[in-house]
């Protein structure tokens, strides 16, 4: 039987990619381990290795083809003694065939509830006639760093794989080429060390942007972030500043298990002396990162891997910045407030759409800044809707949602017609199995249910 | 205190470990010399440190200083000798045993003592305490309370020097206890990899709180701790200010020439406990007494001054008197200054933006 060769996935979240190059042609003999093709996405490039041996019988997708869906049949491999005619007989019943072993990694079903990205309402302050570029969060972050590096010689980027590899998630793409290795610096795998070194450089007046490959690894460095970066201004009576940005992906990615799937927003938000930002859209990612780099204080900038490839409209305004400490109403409504940040804003927006279809008008707030928390914007909304659901892709205990709930008890108790409700991940370490992971993560359905519950609607 | 260098002591290993021969070599030590003027300056500085610390200990006992208080008595030659080799703009960073480092940097004793008593006139406005003091004016970057954390920070100061193209060096002090912290070796690796101008100074006073070096370290020759990072190291008699100064001169020259980091192990001794609350029962009174009698850094300089007829007993007594007056003034200042305004509680959490 001829063997199917299907489009591989580079990661569980990849849905399609470019078949950049075939290294083999029809009739070539291959053995397992041969590199038969190169696959590209906006995030990475991967060599596609053969698993079986045989002869390339037929190439179905030619090189250069873009948006080839993961799992699509791209070639046939003939086993010993077979010729091309065997393909025809094999092809006929192959319609429902499961993904073949040739694929280097299992193709996940669509990752747990990555929402269709809805573009939030435009920024209120933009001049009339502003045009927008539809770019990914990844590009927006890169543009922010590049713009700040062009205007301030003291800004440099440091981290694992940020320079020659151009970022483990390709966020620093192109920076080495433009700014050179003095300002775009590959570090050893040494989080505690380079976080401390970055803080020392900041104390000496430089403005480091330190990338953690993910914030999970920043736990190795958390002493330097908190004891050295956050507290020294106070301890020195205002003498020693640490203008540094720690940035990188935070929260659950997809199918990477407990140690790589944690949201640290409330951890850092607990600490006086830090600023904590966690944007959702590309425009906020860009505008806030520029503000963060200019800020004279240590800033924790929490990104989300699943949002990197999502596109949003970013204003084509020279030097676009977003103020730190200001939440944004991304959808107006009257019946219930949904307050969220980072990837969960997408869930909240999706839930708001579903609620609208059921006659409930939900207002959605993107906090954007976690510390200092813009509780005034939340309270103003609650004064209007009298009901609130906090939506957070993270654990519930001592979460950002918990903090909002406490603030509302203190300052908006009389405006509430229903208990403040939290919709979060489940209070367990992140499981690996696809079904369990899906159960552990916050879901749009849960948001819809919670919103209806606080509205006392069945 | 035998003087030894990395290359001498490691000669027996060389046959086995061929890579060690590739380690950069430090220039050879020169004979220890100092002018009468220099000796007098060292005497005066070290005496100021000692009298300051004695006064701090006394004030702690009177309840005027709170929390922890780590005294430097016995170790004065280290910071005095190294500081004498530095120039303006060279940065210094150390741990919580930091009072003397600040005095060596030329910082007025008054705000230092007032920080110890937690007053508004303290160098950190009373918000730092004895372990957390800084002076950007004097390129002193703390004063850090977490054992070993100052080492990557100090490498970062050196990184900034290199980034900015200056020829300044940073001096990073840490203790024999901190020498077992992992982040120090992360800093060593990057400092050597990027040839950062940083002098790592291990102040080996032989006890990490109550744990002796022998009980805590698989390699007790701490100057060799940089070998696997190709950082040359040298052990120095840290009780002899001239030996310290001589080694520091070579280390500073090494760093200024762009040869990367260097590691100096200062063999020293603290006469007092780890902190004021440590009765130091882990060592004998005789051990302490012997160090004081045979190796005291201040007595050594005093003897040299008298032997070389660079000063008379009377002249030295006059310096003693002058130093006592400075310390008394600092103590008075620290007791009479007001406590911080309650409004200070909320300031300097963030820089305004």
Contacts between the chains, C-beta under 8 A, distances in Angstrom:
chain1	res1	chain2	res2	distance
A	156	B	163	7.1
A	182	B	163	7.0
A	187	B	190	6.9
A	188	B	186	7.7
A	188	B	189	6.0
A	188	B	190	6.6
A	188	B	193	7.1
A	190	B	186	4.3
A	190	B	189	6.6
A	190	B	190	6.8
A	192	B	152	7.1
A	192	B	182	7.0
A	192	B	183	4.6
A	192	B	186	5.8
A	193	B	152	5.1
A	193	B	155	7.8
A	193	B	183	5.7
A	193	B	186	2.6
A	193	B	187	5.4
A	193	B	189	7.1
A	193	B	190	5.9
A	194	B	152	7.6
A	194	B	186	7.6
A	194	B	190	6.7
A	195	B	152	7.4
A	196	B	149	6.5
A	196	B	151	7.4
A	196	B	152	2.6
A	196	B	153	5.4
A	196	B	155	7.5
A	196	B	156	6.6
A	196	B	183	6.2
A	196	B	186	7.8
A	196	B	187	6.9
A	197	B	152	4.9
A	197	B	153	7.5
A	197	B	155	4.9
A	197	B	156	4.1
A	197	B	159	5.9
A	197	B	187	6.7
A	197	B	190	6.0
A	198	B	156	6.2
A	199	B	152	7.7
A	199	B	153	5.9
A	199	B	156	6.1
A	200	B	93	7.7
A	200	B	141	7.5
A	200	B	152	6.4
A	200	B	153	3.7
A	200	B	154	6.1
A	200	B	155	6.3
A	200	B	156	2.1
A	200	B	157	4.9
A	200	B	158	8.0
A	200	B	159	6.9
A	200	B	160	7.4
A	201	B	156	4.1
A	201	B	157	7.3
A	201	B	159	4.8
A	201	B	160	4.7
A	201	B	163	7.1
A	202	B	156	7.4
A	203	B	141	5.9
A	203	B	153	6.8
A	203	B	156	7.0
A	203	B	157	6.9
A	204	B	91	7.1
A	204	B	141	7.8
A	204	B	156	6.8
A	204	B	157	5.0
A	204	B	159	7.9
A	204	B	160	3.5
A	204	B	161	7.5
A	205	B	160	6.5
A	206	B	159	7.8
A	206	B	160	5.2
A	206	B	163	6.1
A	206	B	164	7.9
A	223	B	146	6.1
A	223	B	149	6.3
A	224	B	149	6.4
A	224	B	152	6.6
A	224	B	153	7.7
A	224	B	183	7.9
A	227	B	144	7.9
A	227	B	145	7.4
A	227	B	146	5.1
A	227	B	149	6.3
A	228	B	144	7.1
A	228	B	146	7.7
A	228	B	149	5.8
A	228	B	153	6.0
A	232	B	132	7.8
A	232	B	134	7.5
A	232	B	142	7.1
A	233	B	348	5.5
A	233	B	349	7.3
A	233	B	350	7.2
A	233	B	351	6.4
A	234	B	127	5.8
A	234	B	348	5.1
A	234	B	349	5.7
A	235	B	124	5.9
A	235	B	127	6.1
A	235	B	128	4.2
A	235	B	129	7.9
A	235	B	132	3.9
A	235	B	134	7.7
A	235	B	142	8.0
A	235	B	143	7.8
A	236	B	124	5.3
A	236	B	128	6.2
A	236	B	132	7.1
A	236	B	133	7.7
A	236	B	134	4.0
A	236	B	142	7.2
A	236	B	143	7.9
A	237	B	122	7.4
A	237	B	123	7.0
A	237	B	124	4.0
A	237	B	125	3.5
A	237	B	126	7.7
A	237	B	127	5.5
A	237	B	128	6.7
A	237	B	134	8.0
A	237	B	348	6.5
A	238	B	125	7.5
A	238	B	347	7.2
A	238	B	348	4.1
A	238	B	351	7.7
A	239	B	124	7.5
A	239	B	134	5.0
A	239	B	135	7.1
A	239	B	136	5.1
A	240	B	134	5.1
A	240	B	136	6.6
A	240	B	141	6.9
A	240	B	142	7.2
A	241	B	351	5.7
A	272	B	349	5.0
A	273	B	349	5.7
A	273	B	350	6.7
A	275	B	350	7.2
A	294	B	353	7.8
A	295	B	353	5.1
A	296	B	351	4.1
A	296	B	353	5.9
A	297	B	350	4.9
A	297	B	351	5.5
A	297	B	353	6.7
A	324	B	353	7.2
